[in-house]
Amino acid sequence: MKVSLGGGEFRVLLAVVRLTYGWRKKTAQISSRQITRATGLSVRHVKRTLGALIDAGLLLRERSGRRNVLG
């Protein structure tokens, strides 16, 4: 299966990889603000892009209490 990513999607995906596997974790609690700081994108754009990446099956989201965990 071939997936084509836009520039913003690629930046968000790389930021999540850096904030998880870069710290030798498989999952992490990552806020939209953290991804915003890492990518330079707006919070609104980050949230929309995260949803698209999750829908595409490139990221997983789990609930941990009130927070989301990405991996």
VENTA-V220823 format. One record per residue. RES is the residue in three letters. PHI is phi in whole degrees, 0 to 359 (NA if undefined). PSI is psi in radians with two decimals (999 if undefined). Layout:
# VENTA-V220823
{{RES PHI PSI} {RES PHI PSI}}
This chain:
# VENTA-V220823
{{MET NA 2.24} {LYS 257 2.27} {VAL 241 2.28} {SER 257 2.18} {LEU 250 2.45} {GLY 281 3.05} {GLY 300 -0.79} {GLY 294 -0.70} {GLU 296 -0.72} {PHE 296 -0.74} {ARG 296 -0.73} {VAL 293 -0.77} {LEU 299 -0.79} {LEU 295 -0.63} {ALA 295 -0.73} {VAL 295 -0.72} {VAL 299 -0.77} {ARG 296 -0.70} {LEU 280 -0.16} {THR 250 -1.36} {TYR 295 -0.46} {GLY 296 -0.42} {TRP 254 0.29} {ARG 58 0.72} {LYS 240 2.63} {LYS 269 -0.48} {THR 223 2.79} {ALA 200 2.64} {GLN 276 1.92} {ILE 238 2.19} {SER 275 2.77} {SER 299 -0.59} {ARG 296 -0.68} {GLN 299 -0.75} {ILE 292 -0.64} {THR 300 -0.80} {ARG 295 -0.64} {ALA 286 -0.52} {THR 253 -0.42} {GLY 83 0.10} {LEU 272 2.82} {SER 287 2.74} {VAL 300 -0.73} {ARG 300 -0.78} {HIS 294 -0.70} {VAL 298 -0.80} {LYS 297 -0.74} {ARG 295 -0.72} {THR 291 -0.70} {LEU 301 -0.75} {GLY 300 -0.74} {ALA 294 -0.69} {LEU 292 -0.62} {ILE 291 -0.76} {ASP 299 -0.60} {ALA 281 -0.15} {GLY 83 0.24} {LEU 274 -0.39} {LEU 230 2.68} {LEU 245 2.48} {ARG 239 2.27} {GLU 237 2.65} {ARG 268 2.30} {SER 230 1.58} {GLY 69 -2.14} {ARG 268 -0.15} {ARG 256 2.77} {ASN 264 2.51} {VAL 243 2.24} {LEU 255 2.61} {GLY 193 999}}
